[in-house]
């Protein structure tokens, strides 16, 4: 065989062979080579001990207990800058369902492959006499690749009991490769799904992300549910199972969310957009009122935003990411009808959503629409909204864009730093949102002089009233709800 192996990897194997050590390509890179896919990384297994590997490769790093030495190369390809060279090893029991209690160096590649999770990852390619030679396949991995099957090495229960994260890895490989899961392996996953409870949330998050970033992420979510795993990852999504919607939807909430994710996936959108698309209607089951074609889901976007924070915090996502995703879920539901919403309404929309979030929000709205079964992702209404946004984008929509700042307010109103300053700025902003022509220093100074005579209580009341000014987008939603229609 003549697999297409990068020179950097071949050179490492040649150096090992010249020093009378064995060298094999192992694991996922072998699987991908045999599938004619580009490997995400390259792994070499050898009978050389870590200290012996380091002697051969001066520019290397060894900072773990697993016998893996990171050999640095001169490659400009990020996947080849460091190639991992690992000593053959076998592993002891996994008391914590995560790490082996002890690791021992093995003598043969066959022993090393016996510790692998799935047969398609328990493959090796021998390097001998200056070239890559035969495939080492003690567990039928090549056959499973041809039959497009995910099957554990040995007894499924034992493999999953060793490391429960393999339960999710089976789903990830199935989703990523579009392979079926072997029946015995499926049954073991269903039986042992509860083991995920003992896995660190960070590890679950990382594997969940990998599933979401596959080309068939929607199928991955469905498979997680079929195998009883979803309840240990995002149980809130399960509330949408069997939850019917109204006359504007032909799918249940669960199906709709998955289809929205499918749209985001097919368009190769970012993780943020995929997650927000999947969770955008997660609050619907809790907000549902009535049943049948006239049921409503008033406030589901607010509930969904709060649920998104809870879900992503539990999975240990970064705080900034959580806030971004929750904001998109909270704002995904907006009303826009050409001729009904004015420029002032669009400015308020921009002020609330943030101009930097508009592109992401539109993508989620597209996913929402296609997930509902409608034919067009971007109808005329959305195109007109984008036109209006472009038209008003230079208008002031935040306190920072006012011709007056907090220091000016304190100076003109003769105030010390206090809540009154913020209240006055809110009042000024609302006036300017209605009419950008008022954003002049002269007008705002006069307005400050007038309102600064009021008490803090009165200013607070005015500020809150300004913020509660009926935004045209929300007014449209309320009108639809009153007529027992739900905006989509």
HELIX and SHEET records of a PDB file:
HELIX    1   1 UNK A    7  UNK A   18  1                                  12    
HELIX    2   2 UNK A   28  UNK A   34  1                                   7    
HELIX    3   3 UNK A   50  UNK A   56  1                                   7    
HELIX    4   4 UNK A  109  UNK A  113  1                                   5    
HELIX    5   5 UNK A  119  UNK A  121  5                                   3    
HELIX    6   6 UNK A  141  UNK A  146  1                                   6    
HELIX    7   7 UNK A  156  UNK A  162  1                                   7    
HELIX    8   8 UNK A  166  UNK A  177  1                                  12    
HELIX    9   9 UNK A  183  UNK A  192  1                                  10    
HELIX   10  10 UNK A  193  UNK A  198  5                                   6    
HELIX   11  11 UNK A  201  UNK A  212  1                                  12    
HELIX   12  12 UNK A  217  UNK A  226  1                                  10    
HELIX   13  13 UNK A  230  UNK A  232  5                                   3    
HELIX   14  14 UNK A  235  UNK A  240  5                                   6    
HELIX   15  15 UNK A  253  UNK A  266  1                                  14    
HELIX   16  16 UNK A  271  UNK A  279  1                                   9    
HELIX   17  17 UNK A  284  UNK A  287  1                                   4    
HELIX   18  18 UNK A  292  UNK A  294  5                                   3    
HELIX   19  19 UNK A  300  UNK A  314  1                                  15    
HELIX   20  20 UNK A  319  UNK A  331  1                                  13    
HELIX   21  21 UNK A  343  UNK A  353  1                                  11    
HELIX   22  22 UNK A  355  UNK A  357  5                                   3    
HELIX   23  23 UNK A  358  UNK A  371  1                                  14    
HELIX   24  24 UNK A  380  UNK A  392  1                                  13    
HELIX   25  25 UNK A  399  UNK A  401  5                                   3    
HELIX   26  26 UNK A  406  UNK A  413  1                                   8    
HELIX   27  27 UNK A  419  UNK A  434  1                                  16    
HELIX   28  28 UNK A  436  UNK A  438  5                                   3    
HELIX   29  29 UNK A  441  UNK A  451  1                                  11    
HELIX   30  30 UNK A  456  UNK A  467  1                                  12    
HELIX   31  31 UNK A  472  UNK A  482  1                                  11    
SHEET    1   A 7 UNK A  60  UNK A  61  0                                        
SHEET    2   A 7 UNK A  68  UNK A  72 -1                                        
SHEET    3   A 7 UNK A  82  UNK A  87 -1                                        
SHEET    4   A 7 UNK A  43  UNK A  46  1                                        
SHEET    5   A 7 UNK A  23  UNK A  26 -1                                        
SHEET    6   A 7 UNK A 124  UNK A 128 -1                                        
SHEET    7   A 7 UNK A 131  UNK A 136 -1                                        
SHEET    1   B 2 UNK A  89  UNK A  91  0                                        
SHEET    2   B 2 UNK A 103  UNK A 105 -1                                        
SHEET    1   C 2 UNK A 149  UNK A 150  0                                        
SHEET    2   C 2 UNK A 180  UNK A 181  1                                        
END                                                                             
